[in-house]
């Protein structure tokens, strides 16, 4: 079986490609390397360095004839979406529509989409169920929600099977500092550089941090399960930003205290996903504890920093 992963050289996409290869799938990747990196890719992955908006993307799908398509390519920064909503929509909505068109045209068996908990907006301090009201607070959240609607309509009108995965705050090795989940990377690099991390607000805002290898496992499960459904992909457990800094500080000898600054306008106060339906219908649950995930992440960036120093 052959799987095409858009954005497969990126943070989440590259972990998905690694897992697919381990499970015996043939993997091809479309990535323009604007945020992805060649060093993230396994040598057995076939890379086409092009943009999902390019005409070349259609030629690749036509020639390669993948069985499944996992669409992770996206503009992921909430701040950038606010600075340039048109660019965000062009990549996240128009880009997704183009890939959907190619999937329909060339007989893709299933379309798996990386969405976000940003579609929910402000929910209060609850574990957000999949049927919660959708009220995004950013253009990024709106573009992800728009893509979800187009995917569902492609299924309705063209019988293109799909699974939509709404991620909570993903963290782990290879992550950039873009996106809200990047806070783990940002704080880790602060501690490794002996700098005080900056916390916006009082630090009691909470997030549902999910390890990237668990997210990869959810995508693998979606190849065969959860047809035409939407799932929350998180842990179901909330962690405050203050607690996150405490968990990371144990890895450094210098106990650096965070610096607190005023909260950022529009920042969601609480975010935690209910995954009961995911466990039941996708037959998936997170395997990594936060302690284990943070340890692997910290070790990865520690080695990266040593490599740069030895350069």
N, C-alpha and C positions, 0 to 999 in steps of 0.2 A: 504494500500500500504506500502511496506517495502523498505527502502532506506539504502544502505550501504555507509558509509562515511569513506574513508581511511584518516588517519591523523585526525580523528574526535575529538581527545583530544587536538589538537593544537589550535593556535590562531584563525585562520579563520574557521577551521573545527568545533570547538566547538560552535561557533556562528551559523553555519549552522545547527548543530544538535539541538540546542535550538529552532530555528525557525521551523524546521521540526516537532518537537514534539508539538509545539504550534498549528501547522496546522493539527494535527491529524495523522501524519505519524508514522509508527513503524520504529525505527532507530537502526541500529547496526553499530558498529565502529571497524575498525582494526587500531591499533596504537601501535607502539613499545615503546612509551613514551620516546623516545630519546630527544624530544623537547616538546612534549605535557605533560599534567599533569592531574592526576585523579581529581583534584579539579575543572577542567574546565568542567567536565561531569555531566550532569543531572542524577539523580538516575534512571530514566526510560530508559536510554540508555544501551544497551547490549554491553559491551566492550570485545573484543578479543585482549589481549596484545601479539601481534606477529608482525613480520616484513612482509612487502608486498613482499619481496624476498623469504620468507620461503615457504616450501611446505604446511604448516598449512593454509596459506591464501587461497589456492585452496579448501581445505577441508571445510573451513568456508563458502565460497561462494556456494559450492555444497550443503551443509547441510541447509543453511539459505534461499537460493533461493530468494535473493532480487529482487525487480522489477526494481529499478534504482540504479546506482552506481555513486557517486560523488567522484572524485579522487583528494584529496588535499594533500596527503602525498608527501613530496618532501624534497630535500636538498635545502635550500633557500638562502644560503649565497654566494654572488658573490665572496667575498674574499676566502672562502673555495674552491669554484669551481676552482679558479686560483691556489691555493696551491695544490689541488689534483683533476685534471680533471677526472681521472679514477673513483674515488669515486662518484663524481657528476654524471657522466654518468651512473654508475651502479644503483644508486638510481632513478635518474630522467628519464633515457631512458629505461634501462632494467626493472626497477620496473614497469614503466608504461606499457611496452609491456606484462609483465606477467599478470597484472591486465586486460589488453585488451583481452588477450587469455582466461582468466577465464570468462570475460563478454560474449565473443563470445560463449564459450563452454556451458555455463549454462543459456543462453537465457535472458540476461539482456535487458530490453526494451530500455534503453538509457544510454550513457556514458557521464558524464559531467566533464570537465577537467579544472583545475585551471592553466592557463598560466600566462604570464607576459608581461608587456610593454618592458621588457628587450630584446624581440625578435626584436625590431625596431632599437636599437642602437642609434647613434647620428643623430638627425633629424633636428636640428635647432629649432628656436623659433616659432613653429607652433602647432596647434591642430592636432595631428597625426591621419589621417584617417585609417580605417581598411585595406585599400588596399595599404598602404605605403610600400615602399621597406623594406625588412627584412634584417638587417645587424647587428646581435648581436655583442657586444664588449666583452663578457665574455663567459666562458664555460657554466655558468648557463643559459644565454640567448640562447646559442646554444642547450643546452639539452632540454629546453622548446620548442624551435622551432622544434627540431627533433621529440619530442613527438607529437606535433601537426600534423606533416606529417604522422607519423605512425597511428594516430587516423583517419585521413582522408582516408588513404589506407585501414584500417580495415573496414571502411564504404563502400568503393568502392568494395572490394573483398568479404566481408562477410556480408554486409548489416547491420552493427552495427550502429544504429543512435547515433549521438553525438551533443553536443554543447561545444564549446571552449570559455572560458572567459579569456580575457587578462586584468589582473588587473593593475591599476596604483599603486600608493604608498598607501597601505592599512595601517590604524592605528586604534587604539582603545584599550579597556580593554583586558587584557590577553596576550598582545604582548610581545615577547622577544626582545632583542636588536639586533637580527640577521636581516639581510636584510636591504635594504635602507629605507623602511617604518619605521624601528625601531628608526629613528631619533626622532620621537615624544616621544616615550618612554624614550629614552636616555635624551633628553632635559628636559622632565618632572621630571625625577628622579634627574637630576642635580639641578633643582630649588628647589625641595622638600628637597634636602640634603644641600642646600645653597652653591652649587658649581657653578662655571662659566661653561656654556656649551661651547664646542669647535666647531667652524665652520671652515671647510676646504675651503680655497679660500676666495673670497670676500663676500660670502653669497647671491649673486644675482642669483645664480643658482636656477632654479625653478622646482617644482614638482607638480603633480596633486594628492593631498591627498584625499583619499576616505575612509569614515568611514566603519568599518568592518560590521556593521549591514546592511548597504546598499549592501555590497558584498554578505551577506547571502541572502538578498532579490533577488538578481540577480540569485543566484543558485536555489532558489525556483521557480522563473519564468522560468528558463531553463528546469525544469522537463517537462513542457507542451508546451513550445514555442521554437522557434529558432532552429528547427531540421536541423542538418548538416550545421550549420553556425558558424562563429567566430565573437565575439563581444568584443569591448572595454568596460571595466568597470571602469569608472572614473567619474569625475565631469564636465570635460570640462573647468575647471578653474585652472589657474596656481597660485602657491604661492611660493614666494622666501623663502629661508631658513632664511633670515633676518626678513621677515614678520612673519614667524612661531615663532621665538623667542619672537617677540613683542606680539603676541597673547597669548603666554603662560605666559609671565611675569606678566600679569594682575592678575594672581592667587596667586602671592606671594608678601608679604609686602616688601621684600628686592629686590630692582631692580638691580639684578646682570647683568653685561654687559658680552656679549660673548667674548671668547678668539679666535682670528683668527690665523690660522696656514696655511702653504702652501697647495694648492689644491692637492688632491690625483690623481695620474696619471690614466687615463682611465675613470675618473668619467664623466658621461654624464652631459652636461651643462644645457640642457632644456628637460623637459618631461611633456607633457600634451596631453590628449587623446580626440579625437573627438568622441562623443557618439550619433550622430544623428541617425545612423543606429540602434543602441541599443534601443533608445527610440521608434523608429518606429516598429522594427521587434521583439524585446523581450518584448515590452510594459513595460519597466522598466526605471526609472530615479531615481537619488539619492534623498532621502527624508531628509537627515540630512545636515544642514549647517555646515561649518567647525567650527564655533563658538560653536554650540551645541555639535558637536562631541568631540572637545577639552575639553569642560567643563565636559562631562561625563568621558572622559579618565582621566583627571586630578583628578577628585573626586575618581575614582577607585584606582589610585595609591596612593592617599593620604590615603585612608582607608587601603590599603595594607601595607603601611609603618607604620601606627598606630598599625595595627595588629601585625607586626613584633616586634615593640617596646614593646607591651604588652605581647608578646610571649609566 
